[in-house]
Every structure is written in C-alpha cells, then in structure tokens.
C-alpha cells in the first residue's frame, strides 16, 4: 500500500526480537520503538477557489480592486509559498498581487486595474486566465471581466453647426431637423429641447429633433 503524507505523515512501530530457547516460557524478548516519517512530495496540484464572472464600472481610478482569489494546496509538507499570475494572449490592463503572507497550503490575491477603463473605447470585456502554482504544479480558471457603462458622455450632434431657412407666411412648416447620438448605452433616449431668442416662434419635436414653425414668420 502506498503511503500518503496528507493522510498520515508518521508511523510508530514496535520491533520485537525473541530468542529461541527450547522452553518457550524461558524465551526472552527485546524491543524498541521505530518512528517512520513520510516525506511529502509534490503529488497534488494547488486548487483555485471558484471565481466566476466579474464586472466593474468604467472610469474607476487605476489601482482599483476588481476581485480577490484564493487557493489551497493539499500538500502539507512543502515550503514553497503559492503564487499567482495572469496570462492571456494579449496585454490586459490588470495586475495580480498576493495579499497577506502566503504559505504552501493557503494564499489569497487581489486583481486590480492598471489604468482607467473606458467603456466607449471599444473594449468592454476581458478574459483573464488566473493561474496559481506551487512551484511545479498549477491550477487555472478563465475569468470574464465586463466593463459596465456609465452615463458619462454627453450627446453629440452629427453636425457642428446647423443653418436652416424658412419662408414667411407658412405656418407649421418644417424648418429642418437636428440629429444627435449618444455613445452611452444607459442614458435612455435623447430628448430635444430649445432655448434662445425667438424661442416661441419654433417648435422642436422632443423625440425626433424636427424643427417646425409655431405660427407664421413675417420678414417685414
């Protein structure tokens, strides 16, 4: 039967030595206690606790903690502390650092941002491979980190300046339309309003941006 350090790391045996006197009752017995220590070898890989999908808001300061991970190793006789790393095919704006004092059987780490993440930049999801190693054997998990959009961008008009003309004496005529877009996904639909001089002479459709005359204009 194979010895398993993690099940029992020490055995105590009593060894007997008996002479073979012809009279059994006169035989003498000597003994000593033998202690056998089982040497632990790196037979089991470390194990990452299940992490699952993660998310963070855009625009958080660089260095913000996104999530934490922990790992254990059933090998109890090793001395090399567990360590963590992030691997992926391309550079990712995240780093991982061990917290506290890691041991060969237990360690935790924090994953934090290396830069300010912007939802509108085009990268809204990262797949991070979190790896833990005991120096020889490893365990890993792919963690999906989603950047959450915030309402941080003002709507922009498709043109920097609009110029329309309208004929006099044509009440309710359509003057033109202004169009704007919003890069944010959570700000809701765009609403158009108006301000400025001659505010009462025109109407603006709040949902379409279409501008119409409110009555008729008189150039004279």
N, C-alpha and C positions, 0 to 999 in steps of 0.2 A: 504494500500500500504506500502510495506516495505521501510524503509529509507536506503539509500545507501550513506555512508560517501564520497566515491570517486566521487559521482555525486553532492551532496550538503551537506556540513557539518554544516550549520547553517540556522535556520529558524527564522523569526521575525513575531510575531502575535500581532495584536491589539485586546485586550479583552475589550468588552463593557459591562456595567451594566446600565440598564434602569429601572426607577421606572414606576409604572403603574397608574399614575394619570388618573382620569376619562377623563379629557380634554387632548387629545393627544398632542396638541401644548404646553401644560404646563409640559409635562414629561421632566425629567432631565436625562442626560446621563453622566456616569463617564467612564473613560477608562484608561488603562495602556498598555504599550508595553511589550510583553513577548518574550524573546530570548530563543530559544531551540537549544542547541548544540548536535550534533550527535556524539556519541562516536565511534571511529573507532575500529573495531575488526579485527582480522587476518582472513579475509574472502577470500583473494586471494593469491595464491602462487606466489613466485618470478618467473621471466621469464628470461632464458638464451638467449642471442642473438645467432643466428645460427652460428656454428663454422665451421663445415665441415672438410674434411681430411687435415692433416698437414704432413710436411716432414722436415727432417734436414739431413745435411751431417754428415757422420761419422767423428770421431776424433775431434769434436769440444770440447773446454775446458769445464770442469764441471762448471755448473752455467750459461751456455748459454741459452738465452731466446728462446724458440721454438715458442710460440704463446701467444696471450693475449685473455682474455674472458671478457665479461661484462654482467651485469644482471640488471634488473629493477624490481620494485615491485609496483603494483598499489595502495597498501595500503599506504596512506599518513600520517596516524596519529600514526604510530608505532615508537618506539625509538630504537629497536634493530638493529644494522647495519647488512647488508647482509654479509655472509661469504661463503667461497668456500672450497672444498676438492676434492681429487682424490680418487676414490675407484676402486678396481679391485680384482679379486680372488687371485692374487699373487703380490708380491712386484714389483714395477716398478721403474726404475731409474729416476723418475721425481718428482718434487715438485711444489706446487702452493702457491703463496703468493699475498696478496691483495696489490694493489698499491694506493697511494694517501690516502684520508680519506673517507672510505666507509660510506654510510648513509643507512637508512632503505629503501630507494627507488632507490638507484643507487650505484653500486660498480663495480670495474674492478680488474682483477688479471692477473698475469703472470705465465705461466708454463715454468719451466726451467729444465735443466738436473742436475742430482745428481752425474753423473760420465761421463767419456768419453765412448761414444758408438762406438763399433767396428762392422762393417757390417759382417766381416768374423767370428765373434764369434758365429753366428748361429741365433741370434735374430734380425730380420730385420723389425719387425712390432709390434707395441704395441697398444692395445685397451684400452684407458683411459676413465673412466666414470667421467665426470666433474659434480660436484654437487654444487648447490647454495641453501642456506637455509636462511630463515628469523627468524630462531629460532624454528619454528614449522612446516612450510610447505616448500617443496623443489621442485626443478626442476633439471633435469639432461640431459646430452647428451653424447653419446659414441663417442669419437673422435679417429680415427685411425691415428697413427703417424708412418710414414715409414722412416727408416734409409736408406739414399742414399749412395750407394757405391762410393768410390773414388779410384783413381788409386794409392794406397799407398803400395802395396805389390809386391815385385819383383818375377818373375817366379822362380820356384824351379825345379831342375832336380829330376827325380824319384830315381836316384842313387847318392850317394855322390861322387862316383868315377867310371869312365869307363876305361876299358882296352880292346883294340882290337888288333888283329894281321892281317897281310896281306901277301900274297905270293908275292914274287918278279916276275917280268915279266908278271904280269896280269893287263894290263891297263884297267882302268874304272871299276875295280872290286869293289863290295860293301864291305866296311870295317866293318860297323856296323851302329847303329842308336842311337842317344841321344834323350831322351824324357823329356819334361818339362811341368809343369802345372802352371796355374796362378789362384790364389784364387779370384782375382779381376774380376768383370763382365764387366768392361768398358774399359779395356786396349787394346781390339782388339786381333786379332790372334797373337800367338807367332811367332817371326821370329828368325831363327837360323843363326848365322854367325860364323866365325872362326878367330883365331889370334894365334900368337906364332911362334915358329921355324918351318921350313919346311912348311910354310903357302901355298906355291904354289904346293905342292905335293898332296894336297887333296882338294876335293870339298864338300861342305855341302849344302844340299837342304834346302833352307830358310824356307820352309813351313813344311817339314816332319822331318828334323834333320838327314836324312840319309847321311852317310859319304861314299864317293867313291874316288877311286884313280884318280888323274889327270895325266894320263900317266901311266908309269910303274916304280916300285921300283927295285933297284939293290942292293942286300945285299952286293955285293963285292965293 
